[in-house]
Amino acid sequence: MRVSISHETIRKGFIFKKTYREVHLMVAFTHEEKQIIKQRGLLETKLLDRRPADAKNDARDEKFELRVEHLMDGQIDRFLCATPSKSKIYEENLLAVMQQMKAWLDDNAETGTRIVVEI
């Protein structure tokens, strides 16, 4: 699994332009990892709860969740942050989640074997 994270500065708004920091996430899964995700039915798995800087107050939180399916097939996930500091904190959270996901995929690669423990 190869993870690529980049930061971009963008301006949004028609009359009152506001500057945001957009964090781009792209994950390149190996063929084996893609097979594990599909065979184990892990596409719907939520990786991260998040809320972008331009979200409306009454918007549902489920709309902004980061799921495994959003990262498949080299798709780029874009997320808006209000400040450079928040974008760096978001990047740290992404890296932690991606490391956890790699361990999780490795665990799902094979079923457990029989062990005997004497206590």
CYANA upper distance limits for C-alpha pairs under 8 A (distance plus 0.5 A):
  1 MET  CA     27 VAL  CA      7.29
  1 MET  CA     28 ALA  CA      6.09
  1 MET  CA     29 PHE  CA      5.04
  1 MET  CA     30 THR  CA      6.30
  1 MET  CA     33 GLU  CA      8.11
  1 MET  CA    102 LYS  CA      7.79
  2 ARG  CA     27 VAL  CA      6.14
  2 ARG  CA     28 ALA  CA      5.52
  2 ARG  CA     29 PHE  CA      7.05
  3 VAL  CA     25 LEU  CA      7.74
  3 VAL  CA     26 MET  CA      6.42
  3 VAL  CA     27 VAL  CA      5.08
  3 VAL  CA     28 ALA  CA      6.99
  3 VAL  CA     98 MET  CA      8.21
  4 SER  CA     24 HIS  CA      8.39
  4 SER  CA     25 LEU  CA      6.29
  4 SER  CA     26 MET  CA      5.63
  4 SER  CA     27 VAL  CA      6.80
  5 ILE  CA     23 VAL  CA      7.39
  5 ILE  CA     24 HIS  CA      6.03
  5 ILE  CA     25 LEU  CA      5.22
  5 ILE  CA     26 MET  CA      7.07
  5 ILE  CA     91 GLU  CA      7.88
  6 SER  CA     23 VAL  CA      6.28
  6 SER  CA     24 HIS  CA      5.66
  6 SER  CA     25 LEU  CA      7.32
  7 HIS  CA     21 ARG  CA      7.14
  7 HIS  CA     22 GLU  CA      6.18
  7 HIS  CA     23 VAL  CA      5.16
  7 HIS  CA     24 HIS  CA      6.76
  7 HIS  CA     87 SER  CA      8.20
  8 GLU  CA     21 ARG  CA      6.21
  8 GLU  CA     22 GLU  CA      5.59
  8 GLU  CA     23 VAL  CA      6.98
  8 GLU  CA     24 HIS  CA      8.34
  9 THR  CA     19 THR  CA      7.43
  9 THR  CA     20 TYR  CA      6.39
  9 THR  CA     21 ARG  CA      5.19
  9 THR  CA     22 GLU  CA      6.62
 10 ILE  CA     19 THR  CA      6.26
 10 ILE  CA     20 TYR  CA      5.91
 10 ILE  CA     21 ARG  CA      6.75
 10 ILE  CA     22 GLU  CA      7.32
 11 ARG  CA     17 LYS  CA      6.54
 11 ARG  CA     18 LYS  CA      5.89
 11 ARG  CA     19 THR  CA      4.93
 11 ARG  CA     20 TYR  CA      6.61
 12 LYS  CA     17 LYS  CA      5.83
 12 LYS  CA     18 LYS  CA      5.92
 12 LYS  CA     19 THR  CA      7.03
 12 LYS  CA     20 TYR  CA      8.02
 13 GLY  CA     17 LYS  CA      4.90
 13 GLY  CA     18 LYS  CA      6.76
 19 THR  CA     82 ALA  CA      8.07
 20 TYR  CA     53 ALA  CA      8.31
 20 TYR  CA     80 LEU  CA      6.77
 20 TYR  CA     81 CYS  CA      6.36
 20 TYR  CA     82 ALA  CA      5.65
 20 TYR  CA     83 THR  CA      7.11
 21 ARG  CA     80 LEU  CA      6.25
 21 ARG  CA     81 CYS  CA      5.55
 21 ARG  CA     82 ALA  CA      6.67
 21 ARG  CA     83 THR  CA      6.73
 21 ARG  CA     84 PRO  CA      6.73
 21 ARG  CA     87 SER  CA      6.96
 22 GLU  CA     78 ARG  CA      6.91
 22 GLU  CA     79 PHE  CA      5.95
 22 GLU  CA     80 LEU  CA      4.99
 22 GLU  CA     81 CYS  CA      6.56
 22 GLU  CA     87 SER  CA      7.95
 23 VAL  CA     78 ARG  CA      6.21
 23 VAL  CA     79 PHE  CA      5.73
 23 VAL  CA     80 LEU  CA      6.93
 23 VAL  CA     81 CYS  CA      7.97
 23 VAL  CA     87 SER  CA      7.09
 23 VAL  CA     91 GLU  CA      8.08
 24 HIS  CA     76 ILE  CA      6.81
 24 HIS  CA     77 ASP  CA      6.12
 24 HIS  CA     78 ARG  CA      5.21
 24 HIS  CA     79 PHE  CA      7.16
 25 LEU  CA     76 ILE  CA      6.08
 25 LEU  CA     77 ASP  CA      5.53
 25 LEU  CA     78 ARG  CA      7.04
 26 MET  CA     71 LEU  CA      7.21
 26 MET  CA     74 GLY  CA      6.69
 26 MET  CA     75 GLN  CA      6.78
 26 MET  CA     76 ILE  CA      5.32
 26 MET  CA     77 ASP  CA      6.94
 27 VAL  CA     71 LEU  CA      6.52
 27 VAL  CA     72 MET  CA      7.94
 27 VAL  CA     74 GLY  CA      6.60
 27 VAL  CA     75 GLN  CA      8.12
 27 VAL  CA     76 ILE  CA      8.31
 28 ALA  CA     72 MET  CA      8.30
 28 ALA  CA     73 ASP  CA      7.97
 28 ALA  CA     74 GLY  CA      6.24
 29 PHE  CA     33 GLU  CA      6.30
 29 PHE  CA     34 LYS  CA      6.66
 29 PHE  CA     72 MET  CA      8.08
 30 THR  CA     34 LYS  CA      6.82
 31 HIS  CA     35 GLN  CA      6.82
 32 GLU  CA     36 ILE  CA      6.78
 33 GLU  CA     37 ILE  CA      6.72
 33 GLU  CA    105 LEU  CA      7.27
 34 LYS  CA     38 LYS  CA      6.74
 34 LYS  CA     72 MET  CA      8.44
 35 GLN  CA     39 GLN  CA      6.36
 36 ILE  CA     40 ARG  CA      6.36
 36 ILE  CA    105 LEU  CA      7.59
 36 ILE  CA    108 ASN  CA      7.43
 36 ILE  CA    109 ALA  CA      6.70
 37 ILE  CA     41 GLY  CA      6.46
 37 ILE  CA     42 LEU  CA      5.43
 37 ILE  CA     43 LEU  CA      6.77
 37 ILE  CA    105 LEU  CA      8.18
 38 LYS  CA     42 LEU  CA      6.92
 38 LYS  CA     43 LEU  CA      7.34
 40 ARG  CA    108 ASN  CA      8.23
 42 LEU  CA     68 VAL  CA      7.58
 43 LEU  CA     67 ARG  CA      7.60
 43 LEU  CA     68 VAL  CA      5.56
 43 LEU  CA     69 GLU  CA      5.23
 44 GLU  CA     67 ARG  CA      6.66
 44 GLU  CA     68 VAL  CA      6.84
 44 GLU  CA     69 GLU  CA      6.79
 45 THR  CA     67 ARG  CA      6.08
 45 THR  CA     68 VAL  CA      6.35
 45 THR  CA     69 GLU  CA      8.39
 46 LYS  CA     65 GLU  CA      7.13
 46 LYS  CA     66 LEU  CA      6.47
 46 LYS  CA     67 ARG  CA      4.90
 46 LYS  CA     68 VAL  CA      7.18
 47 LEU  CA     65 GLU  CA      8.00
 47 LEU  CA     66 LEU  CA      6.01
 47 LEU  CA     67 ARG  CA      5.82
 47 LEU  CA     68 VAL  CA      7.27
 47 LEU  CA     97 VAL  CA      7.26
 47 LEU  CA    101 MET  CA      8.50
 48 LEU  CA     65 GLU  CA      6.41
 48 LEU  CA     66 LEU  CA      5.60
 48 LEU  CA     67 ARG  CA      7.67
 48 LEU  CA     97 VAL  CA      7.93
 49 ASP  CA     61 ASP  CA      8.21
 49 ASP  CA     64 PHE  CA      7.60
 49 ASP  CA     65 GLU  CA      5.44
 49 ASP  CA     66 LEU  CA      7.07
 50 ARG  CA     61 ASP  CA      8.08
 50 ARG  CA     64 PHE  CA      6.45
 50 ARG  CA     65 GLU  CA      6.39
 50 ARG  CA     66 LEU  CA      7.92
 51 ARG  CA     55 ALA  CA      7.14
 51 ARG  CA     61 ASP  CA      7.46
 51 ARG  CA     64 PHE  CA      6.39
 51 ARG  CA     65 GLU  CA      8.41
 52 PRO  CA     64 PHE  CA      7.99
 52 PRO  CA     79 PHE  CA      6.70
 52 PRO  CA     80 LEU  CA      5.61
 52 PRO  CA     81 CYS  CA      6.59
 53 ALA  CA     80 LEU  CA      6.12
 53 ALA  CA     81 CYS  CA      5.66
 53 ALA  CA     82 ALA  CA      5.83
 54 ASP  CA     80 LEU  CA      7.64
 55 ALA  CA     59 ALA  CA      7.23
 59 ALA  CA     63 LYS  CA      8.09
 60 ARG  CA     64 PHE  CA      8.31
 61 ASP  CA     65 GLU  CA      7.44
 66 LEU  CA     70 HIS  CA      7.26
 67 ARG  CA     71 LEU  CA      7.82
 68 VAL  CA     72 MET  CA      7.25
 70 HIS  CA     75 GLN  CA      7.27
 70 HIS  CA     77 ASP  CA      7.35
 71 LEU  CA     75 GLN  CA      5.94
 71 LEU  CA     76 ILE  CA      7.37
 71 LEU  CA     77 ASP  CA      7.37
 80 LEU  CA     87 SER  CA      8.44
 81 CYS  CA     86 LYS  CA      6.47
 81 CYS  CA     87 SER  CA      5.92
 82 ALA  CA     86 LYS  CA      7.13
 82 ALA  CA     87 SER  CA      8.09
 83 THR  CA     87 SER  CA      6.89
 84 PRO  CA     88 LYS  CA      6.82
 85 SER  CA     89 ILE  CA      6.80
 86 LYS  CA     90 TYR  CA      6.54
 87 SER  CA     91 GLU  CA      6.63
 88 LYS  CA     92 GLU  CA      6.82
 89 ILE  CA     93 ASN  CA      6.84
 90 TYR  CA     94 LEU  CA      6.65
 91 GLU  CA     95 LEU  CA      6.72
 92 GLU  CA     96 ALA  CA      6.79
 93 ASN  CA     97 VAL  CA      6.70
 94 LEU  CA     98 MET  CA      6.55
 95 LEU  CA     99 GLN  CA      6.67
 96 ALA  CA    100 GLN  CA      6.74
 97 VAL  CA    101 MET  CA      6.52
 98 MET  CA    102 LYS  CA      6.67
 99 GLN  CA    103 ALA  CA      6.96
100 GLN  CA    104 TRP  CA      6.58
101 MET  CA    105 LEU  CA      6.55
102 LYS  CA    106 ASP  CA      6.72
103 ALA  CA    107 ASP  CA      6.71
104 TRP  CA    108 ASN  CA      6.78
105 LEU  CA    109 ALA  CA      6.71
106 ASP  CA    110 GLU  CA      8.38
